[in-house]
Amino acid sequence: MPRTTDHREKTLVAPAIIAGVGVHTGQRVRLAVRPAAPGTGIVFVRTDISDRDNRIPVSGDAVIDARLNTMIENAAGVRLSTIEHLMAAFCALGVANAVVEVDGPELPILDGSALQFVQLLDRAGFRRQSVPVRYIEILKPIRVEEGDKSAMLLPCDRYEMRFEIDFPTPVIGNQVVDFVVDEDTFRSEIMAARTFGFAHEVEALRQAGLARGGSLENAVVIDGDEILNPGGLRMEREFVRHKALDAIGDLYVLGAPIIGRYEGVKAGHAVNNKLVRALLAQPDAWREVTRVEELAEAG
């Protein structure tokens, strides 16, 4: 059964703490998600930095690098990377306000999906707050391209997502997923899908100082026509489902869930952030609304 919808902002009941390794840095980090007051939004705090402002509020403008993950930075030059999986969990579970403390430069990758972040938030519990949820309602189509990759936002009366990928290996091939972005669908079809990569790329990434924490424990690794992970895939079309997971997290840097339809073709973090910036640069293409306002207008 669908969950009863309550259009008030949500935070946590209690702090939630977890530790793990950063997929790119290989550094072990501790993460604590704490409740926050209405209007706070999602704010990351680098607790290992004390000589300057260590708070990084999430926004579309805060994203400074989106090549292999989503990295944010504040005005003091403090950075944090690989926020997208936790951001996807926040979006799907309706968490509008939280302070996330992390003692390193990158969030832990955990199992490469959003599953353990969802479990972490579930353990903490959720509390409704006194203010209505803000939504970004798409009024006009916005589209960006980068080579054969594209992403667009279209008007729609709910949050929908379609994602398509196409890889030459038969292990992946052409995959499409099309769904309504809500908590139930995220939990049942999206959150457990893991990040993936190709064995021939790993050495080059490590020479570039990346993927130092990557392993078969936190990514699906493909070598030619074979999946190296002993357990294989968790679900049908896991690859495209993970790309959709990333997109949900990448779009939540807008600070509010979307009322609109996202369509991505081969899009990654960089194209998603390009779409976010294109939307913000065209203020007549969207508006901020609450369901309370919408119900009042309908009445």
ZIQUI-V169414 format. One record per residue. SS is DSSP state (helix for helix, strand for strand, loop for the rest). D_FIRST is the distance of its C-alpha to the first C-alpha in Angstrom with 2 decimals. Layout:
[[SS & D_FIRST] [SS & D_FIRST]]
This chain:
[[loop & 0.00] [loop & 3.81] [loop & 6.43] [loop & 9.00] [loop & 11.86] [loop & 15.23] [loop & 17.99] [strand & 20.40] [strand & 21.86] [strand & 20.94] [strand & 23.28] [strand & 23.51] [loop & 24.47] [loop & 27.10] [loop & 28.85] [strand & 27.53] [strand & 30.24] [strand & 30.52] [strand & 33.43] [strand & 34.04] [strand & 36.21] [loop & 36.38] [loop & 36.13] [loop & 39.10] [loop & 41.26] [loop & 40.79] [loop & 41.08] [strand & 39.20] [strand & 37.43] [strand & 35.65] [strand & 32.77] [strand & 31.61] [strand & 28.77] [strand & 29.54] [strand & 28.03] [loop & 29.60] [loop & 30.30] [loop & 28.73] [loop & 30.40] [loop & 31.28] [loop & 29.05] [strand & 29.05] [strand & 32.53] [strand & 33.90] [strand & 37.00] [strand & 39.45] [loop & 40.74] [loop & 43.43] [loop & 45.14] [loop & 47.19] [loop & 50.04] [loop & 48.10] [loop & 44.89] [loop & 42.15] [strand & 39.12] [strand & 37.34] [strand & 34.93] [loop & 32.54] [loop & 33.24] [helix & 33.83] [helix & 37.53] [helix & 37.31] [strand & 36.51] [strand & 39.91] [strand & 39.30] [loop & 36.57] [loop & 38.33] [loop & 36.45] [loop & 34.12] [loop & 33.53] [strand & 36.34] [strand & 36.83] [strand & 40.06] [loop & 41.34] [loop & 44.67] [loop & 46.44] [loop & 45.67] [loop & 43.22] [strand & 40.73] [strand & 37.53] [strand & 35.97] [loop & 32.83] [loop & 30.39] [helix & 27.87] [helix & 25.47] [helix & 25.15] [helix & 24.91] [helix & 21.98] [helix & 20.17] [helix & 21.18] [helix & 19.93] [helix & 16.45] [helix & 15.99] [loop & 17.64] [strand & 20.86] [loop & 23.53] [loop & 26.36] [strand & 27.70] [strand & 31.11] [strand & 31.32] [strand & 34.59] [strand & 35.88] [loop & 39.37] [loop & 40.02] [loop & 39.93] [strand & 36.68] [loop & 33.21] [loop & 32.65] [loop & 31.16] [loop & 29.64] [loop & 28.20] [loop & 28.29] [loop & 24.58] [loop & 22.29] [helix & 20.80] [helix & 23.29] [helix & 23.11] [helix & 19.37] [helix & 20.27] [helix & 23.17] [helix & 21.27] [helix & 18.68] [helix & 21.77] [helix & 23.26] [loop & 20.33] [strand & 19.53] [strand & 21.14] [strand & 20.68] [strand & 24.01] [strand & 25.97] [strand & 25.96] [strand & 23.56] [loop & 22.20] [strand & 24.62] [strand & 23.61] [strand & 25.96] [strand & 25.78] [strand & 27.57] [loop & 30.15] [loop & 32.29] [loop & 32.02] [strand & 33.27] [strand & 34.30] [strand & 36.19] [strand & 37.84] [strand & 39.65] [loop & 41.35] [loop & 38.86] [strand & 35.91] [strand & 34.11] [strand & 31.23] [strand & 30.32] [strand & 28.15] [strand & 27.54] [loop & 26.38] [loop & 22.78] [loop & 20.48] [loop & 17.88] [strand & 18.31] [strand & 18.71] [strand & 20.70] [strand & 22.83] [strand & 25.12] [strand & 27.88] [strand & 30.37] [strand & 33.43] [loop & 35.59] [loop & 38.63] [loop & 37.75] [loop & 36.09] [loop & 33.89] [loop & 31.99] [loop & 33.33] [strand & 31.30] [strand & 27.58] [strand & 25.07] [strand & 21.48] [strand & 19.75] [strand & 16.31] [strand & 14.60] [loop & 15.36] [loop & 12.44] [helix & 11.54] [helix & 8.73] [helix & 11.18] [helix & 14.06] [helix & 13.09] [helix & 12.41] [helix & 15.12] [helix & 17.63] [loop & 18.49] [loop & 20.34] [loop & 22.53] [loop & 26.09] [loop & 29.00] [strand & 31.68] [strand & 35.39] [strand & 38.44] [helix & 41.06] [helix & 43.94] [helix & 42.70] [helix & 42.43] [helix & 46.18] [helix & 46.64] [helix & 43.82] [helix & 45.36] [helix & 48.76] [loop & 47.28] [loop & 46.04] [loop & 42.38] [loop & 40.00] [loop & 42.01] [loop & 38.96] [loop & 37.28] [loop & 36.88] [loop & 34.94] [loop & 32.96] [loop & 31.46] [loop & 31.72] [strand & 31.63] [strand & 35.30] [strand & 36.61] [strand & 40.24] [loop & 41.34] [loop & 39.22] [strand & 37.92] [strand & 35.15] [loop & 36.95] [loop & 34.07] [loop & 34.53] [loop & 30.84] [loop & 30.43] [loop & 27.20] [loop & 23.80] [loop & 21.95] [loop & 22.87] [loop & 24.21] [helix & 24.09] [helix & 26.92] [helix & 25.39] [helix & 22.10] [helix & 24.30] [helix & 26.16] [helix & 22.98] [helix & 22.23] [helix & 25.79] [helix & 25.48] [helix & 22.54] [helix & 24.79] [helix & 27.88] [helix & 26.58] [helix & 25.37] [helix & 29.07] [helix & 29.04] [loop & 27.76] [loop & 24.71] [strand & 21.65] [strand & 22.40] [strand & 21.56] [strand & 22.97] [strand & 22.99] [strand & 24.66] [strand & 26.47] [strand & 28.40] [strand & 30.91] [loop & 32.37] [loop & 31.90] [loop & 32.34] [helix & 32.56] [helix & 35.79] [helix & 34.56] [helix & 31.39] [helix & 33.64] [helix & 36.01] [helix & 33.19] [helix & 32.35] [helix & 36.05] [helix & 36.49] [helix & 33.76] [helix & 35.34] [loop & 38.72] [loop & 37.71] [helix & 36.63] [helix & 36.48] [helix & 33.69] [strand & 31.09] [strand & 30.54] [strand & 28.85] [strand & 26.51] [strand & 24.11] [helix & 21.33] [helix & 23.44] [helix & 26.31] [helix & 24.28] [helix & 23.04] [helix & 26.62] [helix & 28.04] [helix & 25.78] [loop & 26.91]]
